Amino acid sequence: MREPDGVEPESAETENGVAAEIRTDARGDQLPGDEAPTSGDAAEDSAEDGAARTEPAAETETDGGAGEEAGGKAAAGGKKPRSRKRLFREFATILVAAILLTLLVKAFVVQVYRIPSASMENTLLPGDRVLVNKLVYHFRGIHRGDVVVFSGAGSWGNLDGSPVPPPPSNPVVRFFDSVLADVGIHNDTTYYIKRVIGLPGDHVACCTDGLVTVNGVPLHETGYIYPGSPASAYPFSVTVPAGRLWVMGDNRNYSDDSVLHDKDGYPDQGTVPVSAVTGRAFLIIWPLSRIGDLPIPGTFQQAALNTAPAAAAVMLTTPVLFWQRRRAARRSRANASLR
């Protein structure tokens, strides 16, 4: 490369001038071999000088392109933080919506309950998880043979028989307790799971020929009660009061159900209020090897059962079930464990 502007042209003129001065004689004639630069040589020198002068311009132009490219990258890089923020906001919105939807479904539609005891063997085993439909009884009445979940509040109380504590007197605390109960987080109350045997107005008794009878109709229960279990550990004969249910576990020797509560002298002969029912267990979802539904056994489909006086009682009580359950839900506390 040549030196900076102005230096190189000045040095070329001085060299040519000195050579001409040394090579001339006294008369001023030019000596042989000392030809002056031709016009072609001068043109070449000029072309070279022009090319040399244009090279820095080309370098400058390249630097300008690199600057534009760097500026473009910087501009693109400046958009990334905004994109990340937008992506984070969208993710947070989806997460919050999913949580709210889950809580709403759990509070009003369906909830998972765990089976901790053997009272419903072999229909339900300890460790099973079941789905409980909370909406079904808002549209139809409870049926004989349904496996239902109900709260100890207003019925049998806690496992030790002690009554469920009353709701807090502070309205704010009571509101939040009600919300936590609806979504199944608070754990102040025990929930039970049993099979419905008698509806309001039914006469349930045991044992006739070793079988439980409903309004004189024998139930053939070998398909769902625990193998080798008797129809009941104790004899009974009860007319189910209005607005209440007679419930029994499928493992009759190991179930703390209406039979034992009647024997122990509980009010209303050991029955449970319809308003305490949370929903119907309809599906086993865990473990995977036991996935399956919980249908009503065929013995409860006998036509003779539907002609009983209880049919009229069920029709009369169904319209008020929704209101009763909503009132009971405010008093209860959710607990995922069942008995």
C-alpha positions as CSV (number, residue, x, y, z in Angstrom):
1,M,0.0,0.0,0.0
2,R,1.0,3.6,-0.5
3,E,1.5,6.1,2.2
4,P,-1.2,8.5,3.2
5,D,-2.6,11.0,0.8
6,G,-0.2,13.7,-0.5
7,V,3.1,11.9,0.4
8,E,3.5,9.5,-2.5
9,P,2.8,11.9,-5.4
10,E,5.2,14.4,-4.0
11,S,8.1,11.8,-3.8
12,A,7.6,10.7,-7.4
13,E,8.0,14.2,-8.8
14,T,11.2,14.8,-6.9
15,E,12.8,11.6,-8.2
16,N,12.1,12.4,-11.8
17,G,13.4,15.9,-11.5
18,V,16.8,14.8,-10.0
19,A,17.3,12.1,-12.7
20,A,16.8,14.7,-15.5
21,E,19.1,17.2,-13.9
22,I,22.0,14.7,-13.5
23,R,21.7,13.2,-17.0
24,T,21.9,16.5,-19.0
25,D,25.1,17.9,-20.4
26,A,26.2,21.5,-20.4
27,R,24.3,22.3,-23.5
28,G,21.2,20.9,-21.9
29,D,20.8,18.0,-24.3
30,Q,19.5,14.8,-22.9
31,L,22.0,12.0,-22.9
32,P,21.2,8.7,-24.6
33,G,19.2,6.1,-22.5
34,D,17.7,8.7,-20.5
35,E,14.3,8.9,-22.2
36,A,11.7,10.9,-20.5
37,P,8.6,9.0,-19.4
38,T,6.2,8.4,-22.2
39,S,2.6,9.4,-22.1
40,G,1.7,5.7,-21.8
41,D,3.8,5.3,-18.7
42,A,2.3,8.4,-17.3
43,A,-1.1,7.1,-18.0
44,E,-0.2,3.8,-16.2
45,D,1.1,5.7,-13.2
46,S,-2.0,7.8,-13.2
47,A,-4.1,4.7,-13.4
48,E,-2.2,3.1,-10.5
49,D,-2.5,6.3,-8.5
50,G,-6.2,6.3,-9.2
51,A,-6.6,2.7,-8.2
52,A,-4.7,3.3,-5.0
53,R,-6.9,6.2,-4.2
54,T,-10.0,4.2,-4.8
55,E,-8.9,1.3,-2.6
56,P,-9.5,3.1,0.7
57,A,-12.9,4.1,-0.6
58,A,-13.7,0.4,-1.2
59,E,-12.5,-0.5,2.3
60,T,-14.6,2.3,3.7
61,E,-17.7,1.0,1.8
62,T,-17.1,-2.5,3.2
63,D,-16.8,-1.2,6.7
64,G,-20.1,0.6,6.1
65,G,-21.8,-2.6,5.0
66,A,-20.5,-4.4,8.1
67,G,-21.8,-1.6,10.2
68,E,-25.2,-1.9,8.7
69,E,-25.1,-5.7,9.3
70,A,-24.1,-5.2,12.9
71,G,-26.8,-2.6,13.3
72,G,-29.3,-5.1,11.9
73,K,-28.2,-7.8,14.3
74,A,-28.4,-5.3,17.2
75,A,-31.9,-4.4,16.2
76,A,-32.9,-8.0,15.9
77,G,-31.3,-8.7,19.3
78,G,-33.3,-5.9,20.8
79,K,-36.5,-7.7,19.9
80,K,-35.6,-10.9,21.8
81,P,-36.3,-9.6,25.4
82,R,-39.8,-8.4,24.2
83,S,-40.5,-11.8,22.7
84,R,-39.4,-13.5,25.9
85,K,-41.7,-11.3,28.0
86,R,-44.6,-11.9,25.7
87,L,-44.0,-15.7,25.8
88,F,-43.8,-15.6,29.6
89,R,-47.1,-13.6,29.9
90,E,-48.8,-16.1,27.6
91,F,-47.5,-19.1,29.6
92,A,-48.5,-17.5,32.9
93,T,-52.0,-16.8,31.5
94,I,-52.4,-20.4,30.4
95,L,-51.1,-21.7,33.7
96,V,-53.5,-19.6,35.8
97,A,-56.4,-20.5,33.5
98,A,-55.6,-24.2,33.9
99,I,-55.4,-23.9,37.7
100,L,-58.8,-22.1,37.9
101,L,-60.4,-24.6,35.6
102,T,-59.1,-27.5,37.6
103,L,-60.4,-25.9,40.8
104,L,-63.8,-25.3,39.3
105,V,-64.1,-28.8,38.0
106,K,-63.0,-30.2,41.3
107,A,-65.4,-28.1,43.2
108,F,-68.5,-28.6,41.1
109,V,-68.1,-31.4,38.6
110,V,-65.8,-34.3,39.6
111,Q,-63.3,-35.0,42.3
112,V,-60.8,-37.8,43.1
113,Y,-61.0,-39.6,46.4
114,R,-58.7,-42.2,47.9
115,I,-59.9,-45.4,49.5
116,P,-57.9,-46.0,52.8
117,S,-59.8,-48.9,54.3
118,A,-61.2,-52.4,53.5
119,S,-64.8,-51.5,54.2
120,M,-65.8,-51.7,50.5
121,E,-63.8,-54.8,49.5
122,N,-63.7,-56.3,46.9
123,T,-65.5,-53.6,45.0
124,L,-62.9,-51.0,46.2
125,L,-59.5,-51.9,47.6
126,P,-57.3,-49.8,49.9
127,G,-55.2,-47.5,47.8
128,D,-57.8,-47.2,45.0
129,R,-58.6,-43.8,43.6
130,V,-62.1,-43.2,42.4
131,L,-63.8,-40.4,40.5
132,V,-66.9,-38.9,42.2
133,N,-69.5,-37.2,40.0
134,K,-70.8,-34.2,41.9
135,L,-73.4,-33.1,39.3
136,V,-75.4,-36.3,38.8
137,Y,-77.8,-35.9,41.7
138,H,-78.6,-32.4,40.6
139,F,-80.4,-34.0,37.6
140,R,-81.7,-37.3,39.0
141,G,-82.4,-38.9,42.4
142,I,-80.2,-41.3,44.2
143,H,-80.7,-44.9,43.2
144,R,-80.4,-48.1,45.2
145,G,-77.1,-49.7,44.5
146,D,-75.3,-46.4,43.9
147,V,-71.8,-46.1,45.6
148,V,-72.0,-42.7,47.2
149,V,-69.6,-40.4,49.0
150,F,-71.1,-38.4,51.9
151,S,-69.9,-36.0,54.6
152,G,-69.7,-36.8,58.2
153,A,-71.1,-33.4,58.9
154,G,-74.7,-33.8,59.9
155,S,-74.5,-37.6,59.8
156,W,-72.0,-39.7,61.6
157,G,-69.5,-37.0,62.5
158,N,-65.8,-37.9,62.5
159,L,-64.3,-41.4,62.8
160,D,-64.4,-41.3,66.5
161,G,-68.0,-40.3,66.5
162,S,-67.4,-36.7,67.6
163,P,-69.5,-34.1,65.9
164,V,-68.0,-31.9,63.3
165,P,-67.0,-28.5,64.7
166,P,-69.4,-25.7,63.7
167,P,-68.3,-23.2,61.0
168,P,-66.2,-20.2,62.1
169,S,-68.2,-17.2,63.4
170,N,-66.1,-14.7,61.4
171,P,-67.8,-14.3,58.0
172,V,-64.6,-13.7,56.1
173,V,-62.9,-16.9,57.6
174,R,-66.1,-18.8,57.0
175,F,-66.2,-17.7,53.3
176,F,-62.6,-18.8,52.7
177,D,-63.2,-22.1,54.5
178,S,-66.2,-22.7,52.2
179,V,-64.0,-22.0,49.2
180,L,-61.3,-24.4,50.4
181,A,-63.9,-27.0,51.1
182,D,-65.4,-26.6,47.6
183,V,-62.0,-27.2,46.0
184,G,-61.1,-30.1,48.3
185,I,-58.1,-28.5,50.1
186,H,-59.3,-28.1,53.7
187,N,-59.3,-31.3,55.8
188,D,-61.5,-30.8,58.8
189,T,-64.2,-33.4,58.0
190,T,-64.2,-37.1,57.3
191,Y,-66.0,-38.3,54.2
192,Y,-67.4,-41.8,53.9
193,I,-68.1,-44.1,50.9
194,K,-70.8,-46.7,51.1
195,R,-73.4,-48.4,48.9
196,V,-77.0,-47.2,49.0
197,I,-79.4,-50.1,50.1
198,G,-82.5,-48.3,51.2
199,L,-84.1,-45.0,50.0
200,P,-86.5,-42.8,52.0
201,G,-89.6,-44.8,52.9
202,D,-88.0,-48.2,52.2
203,H,-88.3,-51.0,54.8
204,V,-84.9,-52.7,55.0
205,A,-84.4,-55.9,57.0
206,C,-82.0,-58.8,57.5
207,C,-82.0,-61.5,57.4
208,T,-84.5,-63.6,55.5
209,D,-83.0,-66.8,54.2
210,G,-79.7,-65.1,54.8
211,L,-80.4,-62.2,52.6
212,V,-81.1,-58.5,53.0
213,T,-84.6,-57.5,51.9
214,V,-85.9,-54.1,50.7
215,N,-89.7,-53.9,51.0
216,G,-89.8,-57.6,51.2
217,V,-87.7,-58.1,48.0
218,P,-84.6,-60.1,48.6
219,L,-81.3,-58.8,47.3
220,H,-78.9,-61.3,45.8
221,E,-75.6,-59.7,46.6
222,T,-73.0,-62.3,45.9
223,G,-71.7,-60.4,42.9
224,Y,-70.3,-57.5,44.9
225,I,-70.1,-58.2,48.7
226,Y,-66.8,-59.6,50.0
227,P,-66.5,-63.4,49.4
228,G,-67.6,-65.3,52.4
229,S,-69.1,-62.3,54.1
230,P,-72.6,-62.6,55.5
231,A,-75.4,-60.3,54.4
232,S,-75.1,-58.5,57.7
233,A,-73.1,-58.9,60.8
234,Y,-76.2,-58.0,62.9
235,P,-79.9,-58.4,62.3
236,F,-82.0,-55.2,61.6
237,S,-85.4,-54.0,60.6
238,V,-85.7,-50.3,59.8
239,T,-88.0,-48.1,57.9
240,V,-85.8,-45.4,56.4
241,P,-87.0,-41.9,57.5
242,A,-87.8,-39.2,54.9
243,G,-84.8,-37.4,53.5
244,R,-82.4,-40.1,54.6
245,L,-80.6,-43.2,53.3
246,W,-79.7,-46.7,54.6
247,V,-76.1,-47.4,53.5
248,M,-73.9,-50.4,53.9
249,G,-70.3,-51.4,53.0
250,D,-69.6,-54.3,50.7
251,N,-67.3,-55.9,53.3
252,R,-70.1,-56.5,55.8
253,N,-67.8,-57.8,58.6
254,Y,-65.5,-54.8,58.3
255,S,-67.7,-51.8,57.6
256,D,-68.8,-49.1,60.0
257,D,-72.1,-48.5,58.2
258,S,-75.8,-47.9,59.0
259,V,-76.0,-51.3,60.7
260,L,-73.4,-50.5,63.3
261,H,-74.6,-47.0,63.8
262,D,-78.1,-48.2,64.3
263,K,-76.8,-50.8,66.8
264,D,-74.9,-48.0,68.6
265,G,-78.0,-45.9,69.0
266,Y,-77.3,-43.1,66.5
267,P,-80.2,-40.8,65.6
268,D,-82.5,-41.8,62.9
269,Q,-81.5,-45.4,63.2
270,G,-78.1,-45.0,61.7
271,T,-79.3,-43.5,58.4
272,V,-77.5,-40.6,56.7
273,P,-79.2,-37.4,55.3
274,V,-79.6,-37.1,51.6
275,S,-78.2,-33.6,51.9
276,A,-74.9,-34.9,53.1
277,V,-74.2,-36.8,49.9
278,T,-71.4,-35.3,47.9
279,G,-71.7,-37.4,44.7
280,R,-71.6,-40.8,43.1
281,A,-68.4,-42.8,42.7
282,F,-68.5,-44.0,39.1
283,L,-65.0,-44.9,38.0
284,I,-61.8,-46.4,39.5
285,I,-58.9,-44.6,37.9
286,W,-55.9,-45.9,40.0
287,P,-54.1,-48.3,40.0
288,L,-54.1,-48.7,36.2
289,S,-54.6,-52.5,36.6
290,R,-58.0,-51.8,38.3
291,I,-59.4,-49.1,36.0
292,G,-63.1,-49.7,35.6
293,D,-66.6,-48.4,36.2
294,L,-68.8,-48.9,39.2
295,P,-72.2,-49.9,37.8
296,I,-75.4,-50.5,39.8
297,P,-75.7,-54.3,40.4
298,G,-78.4,-56.1,38.6
299,T,-80.2,-57.2,41.8
300,F,-81.3,-53.5,42.3
301,Q,-83.0,-53.5,38.9
302,Q,-85.7,-55.8,40.0
303,A,-89.1,-54.5,39.0
304,A,-90.6,-55.3,42.4
305,L,-88.3,-52.7,44.0
306,N,-89.7,-49.9,41.9
307,T,-93.3,-50.5,42.9
308,A,-92.5,-49.9,46.6
309,P,-93.8,-46.9,48.5
310,A,-90.3,-45.4,48.4
311,A,-90.7,-44.5,44.7
312,A,-93.2,-41.7,45.7
313,A,-90.9,-40.5,48.5
314,V,-87.9,-40.2,46.1
315,M,-89.9,-38.1,43.7
316,L,-91.0,-35.8,46.5
317,T,-87.5,-35.3,47.9
318,T,-85.6,-34.9,44.6
319,P,-86.6,-31.2,43.9
320,V,-85.0,-30.1,47.2
321,L,-81.8,-32.1,46.9
322,F,-79.9,-29.3,45.1
323,W,-80.7,-26.7,47.7
324,Q,-79.9,-29.1,50.6
325,R,-76.5,-30.1,49.2
326,R,-75.5,-26.5,48.7
327,R,-76.4,-25.6,52.3
328,A,-74.5,-28.7,53.5
329,A,-71.4,-27.9,51.4
330,R,-71.0,-24.6,53.2
331,R,-70.8,-26.4,56.5
332,S,-68.6,-29.2,55.5
333,R,-64.8,-29.5,55.0
334,A,-63.3,-31.5,52.2
335,N,-61.1,-34.5,52.9
336,A,-59.8,-36.9,50.2
337,S,-59.7,-39.8,52.6
338,L,-62.8,-42.0,52.9
339,R,-64.1,-44.5,55.4
